Amino acid sequence: MSLGLVTVGEGRAAVIERLGKFRVVLGPGRHFVVPFIDSVRVRVDLGEQILSAPPRPVGTGDGKEVDVGFEIVFAVTDPQLATYAIANPTLAIEQLTRTALRQEAGLTTAERAVTAPGELHRTVWTVLHDTTGRWGVAVKELKLSVRPPAAPGTPSTAQEWY
């Protein structure tokens, strides 16, 4: 911000505070604000963002483990909520997804999780959709990768090279 002029790029928004309190959300374009009184709290990307996590072991109800990875496509729909309702929406979505996966996997068997992952998907989708809406974020797509863990005698890629 220079001399009271704030420029917001296409597909972005700027959350403006006046003396440390929320004032307004500015859309794309050039806007005049009061210098030294108004400040840009954060600039928010309103486009679709992709969050992917590599497969990690998750315990199932029968005492076995399955490797579960995910990819989530989401977008910020309300910059004010995304700024003030949650500190870091991307991290919060990842932690929420991992927690929901652990809880739901704990209620099913390893075989069922691998052969019919639709139940895991449905539960995680519901949790994400219900919770992230209150954060000003919309989850648009969720892809789960559920597979049995590698056999104990199988070396990992890192072990093969070193």
Salt bridges, closest charged atoms under 4 A:
GLU17 OE2 - ARG41 NH1 3.11
ASP38 OD1 - ARG18 NE 2.69
ASP38 OD2 - ARG23 NH1 3.46
GLU48 OE2 - LYS140 NZ 3.95
GLU94 OE2 - ARG98 NH2 3.41
GLU119 OE1 - ARG112 NH2 2.74
ASP130 OD1 - HIS129 ND1 3.92
GLU141 OE2 - LYS143 NZ 3.42
